[in-house]
Amino acid sequence: MKHSRETLQRFKDNLANKEWRLNNLYYCKDENGIKFLFKPNPCQQTIVHEKHPLNIILKARQLGITTFYCINFLDDCLFNSNITAVLIGDDLEDAKKILRDKVKYAYDRLPDEIKELRQLMTDSTEIMRFSNGSSYSVTTSARSGTVQRLHITEFGKICRKAPDKAEEIMSGSLNTVHQGQQIIIESTAQGASGYFFKLCDKAERQQRMGEKLTLMDWKFHFFGWQMDKRYQMKGQLPIDHGLHDYFHDLDNQGIGLTDHQKLWYIKKNETQGDLMKQEFPCNSKEAFEKAIIGAYFAKELMELEKKGRITQVSVDDYAPVHTAWDIGLNDLTCIWFVQKMGLDYAVIDYYEMSEQALPHYINMLREKGYNYGLHLLPHDSKKRSFHDGKTAIQVADDLGVKFTHVARTPSKIDNINEARILLKKCWFDIKACATGLTRLREYRKKWNKTVGAFMNDHEHDDSSHAADGFRTFASSIEMIKNYAEDENDYHEQEDENYHFNSDDITGY
């Protein structure tokens, strides 16, 4: 490629400026195969100055995010020595195509002077090695070696199609990148399960709560289809298109669409149907809408996060701490620790363990040393159980701890709704309850793949035990209220030397 002397001088004057290089050096080809000078589009511009090392990107289709990071990491390889950049795709042939059509294409069209300084020493379908010791390769997993730039594209698809490969990427590939180097994971949603969903969910939650990120936290980004000016078409909006309420809801969220954007969406929706929100979401909630619908407590927990109710919660040393349990025989036993605070409830702690006899949990209560009130067990604790044929309540009684049996609401969905209402009144300690909160977030309806619909039952897993313990709490509200009133009445009859709950285990 020939350039005038003035152009070459301009190159030399600006080559130290990465932003200038990204706007002036690299050529790409569009969907029609036509060459154009790469300049970051509005979506890409928002991440040009991104300095955080770990970035996870949830996106709509065809916004150029993959292209941007191919150009970005090629630039790092060319203008820094000994950089190892790796692109992981869901399919090796697709990854090879990206290397050829995006990375190699851009390199081949650089000014000859730059290519002379950064000669291509190895040029294969899977790796490009440059004369400065840097390299750009593609694979489906990277476990060996040390990588400075790792780009994982369509990770959601990998999680859906090949869970074993996704696990290999998490355990192997991510660990090839040392702290402080760059990892980019970007994908469309591709379903509401797997590592991509979990990483996005956690990163967006930290963003909502305004947490300060460490070098080992993921920074969340979302790019909706409406950010691309190509997604619009001229014409008259049909009167009976059936999306009036949807567009009105977007307006209320501050996402205003033009008539040309709405028309494009209407026409695209006619062919995409149920896939529309997954492939072309306007916001992150839409992208994982099935996860929001399927998770029993998702909306309530998101509201708590937005309102700052998941935070550092202080323990009132004088208020009783009530425990709400779900006891597992061969699986998890889960315990929530709560205090009544006015009209609200402080959830100060959470504990879970499996395959332990009841004395283990009694000792744990003593070690925590809270000023205990009620110990609340669910309805099935009356069954003959795991210790000498005795029930949990009988075993606890032998150990000097008084448990109270709680009759849950007969209807499971009614009990879940009680828990939803209770959640709105709760404050959670962000550290002590971290595991329990994760369990509540993952508590969801069972999905029937055959009919493509949710069933009327929940997934029976570790999250269901924690949720059952919380439902015990929801069924115990009147007991806790009455306990507080009884304690207040008792206080009025005691002298000033009254010691609240002299037995710090039994509460009696």
Rosetta blueprint (number, residue, H / E / L):
1 M L
2 K L
3 H L
4 S L
5 R H
6 E H
7 T H
8 L H
9 Q H
10 R H
11 F H
12 K H
13 D H
14 N H
15 L L
16 A L
17 N L
18 K H
19 E H
20 W H
21 R H
22 L H
23 N H
24 N H
25 L L
26 Y L
27 Y E
28 C E
29 K E
30 D L
31 E L
32 N L
33 G L
34 I L
35 K E
36 F E
37 L E
38 F L
39 K L
40 P L
41 N L
42 P H
43 C H
44 Q H
45 Q H
46 T H
47 I H
48 V H
49 H L
50 E L
51 K L
52 H L
53 P L
54 L E
55 N E
56 I E
57 I E
58 L E
59 K E
60 A L
61 R L
62 Q L
63 L L
64 G L
65 I H
66 T H
67 T H
68 F H
69 Y H
70 C H
71 I H
72 N H
73 F H
74 L H
75 D H
76 D H
77 C H
78 L H
79 F H
80 N L
81 S L
82 N L
83 I L
84 T E
85 A E
86 V E
87 L E
88 I E
89 G L
90 D L
91 D L
92 L H
93 E H
94 D H
95 A H
96 K H
97 K H
98 I H
99 L H
100 R H
101 D H
102 K H
103 V H
104 K H
105 Y H
106 A H
107 Y H
108 D H
109 R L
110 L L
111 P L
112 D H
113 E H
114 I H
115 K H
116 E H
117 L H
118 R L
119 Q L
120 L E
121 M E
122 T E
123 D E
124 S L
125 T L
126 E L
127 I E
128 M E
129 R E
130 F E
131 S L
132 N L
133 G L
134 S L
135 S E
136 Y E
137 S E
138 V E
139 T E
140 T L
141 S L
142 A L
143 R L
144 S L
145 G L
146 T L
147 V E
148 Q E
149 R E
150 L E
151 H E
152 I E
153 T E
154 E L
155 F H
156 G H
157 K H
158 I H
159 C H
160 R H
161 K H
162 A L
163 P H
164 D H
165 K H
166 A H
167 E H
168 E H
169 I H
170 M H
171 S H
172 G L
173 S H
174 L H
175 N H
176 T H
177 V E
178 H E
179 Q E
180 G E
181 Q E
182 Q E
183 I E
184 I E
185 I E
186 E E
187 S E
188 T L
189 A L
190 Q L
191 G L
192 A L
193 S L
194 G H
195 Y H
196 F H
197 F H
198 K H
199 L H
200 C H
201 D H
202 K H
203 A H
204 E H
205 R H
206 Q H
207 Q H
208 R H
209 M L
210 G L
211 E L
212 K L
213 L L
214 T L
215 L L
216 M L
217 D L
218 W L
219 K E
220 F E
221 H E
222 F E
223 F E
224 G L
225 W H
226 Q H
227 M H
228 D L
229 K L
230 R L
231 Y L
232 Q L
233 M L
234 K L
235 G L
236 Q L
237 L L
238 P L
239 I L
240 D L
241 H L
242 G L
243 L L
244 H H
245 D H
246 Y H
247 F H
248 H H
249 D H
250 L H
251 D H
252 N H
253 Q L
254 G L
255 I L
256 G L
257 L L
258 T L
259 D H
260 H H
261 Q H
262 K H
263 L H
264 W H
265 Y H
266 I H
267 K H
268 K H
269 N H
270 E H
271 T H
272 Q H
273 G H
274 D H
275 L H
276 M H
277 K H
278 Q H
279 E H
280 F L
281 P L
282 C L
283 N L
284 S H
285 K H
286 E H
287 A H
288 F L
289 E H
290 K H
291 A H
292 I H
293 I H
294 G H
295 A E
296 Y L
297 F L
298 A H
299 K H
300 E H
301 L H
302 M H
303 E H
304 L H
305 E H
306 K H
307 K L
308 G L
309 R L
310 I E
311 T E
312 Q L
313 V L
314 S L
315 V L
316 D L
317 D L
318 Y L
319 A L
320 P L
321 V E
322 H E
323 T E
324 A E
325 W E
326 D E
327 I L
328 G L
329 L L
330 N L
331 D L
332 L E
333 T E
334 C E
335 I E
336 W E
337 F E
338 V E
339 Q E
340 K E
341 M E
342 G L
343 L L
344 D E
345 Y E
346 A E
347 V E
348 I E
349 D E
350 Y E
351 Y E
352 E E
353 M E
354 S E
355 E L
356 Q L
357 A L
358 L H
359 P H
360 H H
361 Y H
362 I H
363 N H
364 M H
365 L H
366 R H
367 E H
368 K H
369 G L
370 Y L
371 N L
372 Y E
373 G E
374 L E
375 H E
376 L E
377 L E
378 P L
379 H H
380 D H
381 S H
382 K H
383 K L
384 R L
385 S L
386 F L
387 H E
388 D L
389 G L
390 K E
391 T L
392 A H
393 I H
394 Q H
395 V H
396 A H
397 D H
398 D H
399 L L
400 G L
401 V L
402 K L
403 F L
404 T E
405 H E
406 V L
407 A L
408 R L
409 T L
410 P L
411 S L
412 K H
413 I H
414 D H
415 N H
416 I H
417 N H
418 E H
419 A H
420 R H
421 I H
422 L H
423 L H
424 K L
425 K L
426 C E
427 W E
428 F E
429 D E
430 I L
431 K L
432 A L
433 C L
434 A H
435 T H
436 G H
437 L H
438 T H
439 R H
440 L H
441 R H
442 E H
443 Y L
444 R E
445 K E
446 K E
447 W E
448 N E
449 K L
450 T L
451 V L
452 G L
453 A E
454 F E
455 M E
456 N E
457 D E
458 H E
459 E L
460 H L
461 D L
462 D H
463 S H
464 S H
465 H H
466 A H
467 A H
468 D H
469 G H
470 F H
471 R H
472 T H
473 F H
474 A H
475 S H
476 S L
477 I H
478 E H
479 M H
480 I H
481 K H
482 N H
483 Y H
484 A H
485 E H
486 D H
487 E H
488 N H
489 D H
490 Y H
491 H H
492 E H
493 Q H
494 E L
495 D L
496 E L
497 N L
498 Y L
499 H L
500 F L
501 N L
502 S L
503 D L
504 D L
505 I L
506 T L
507 G L
508 Y L
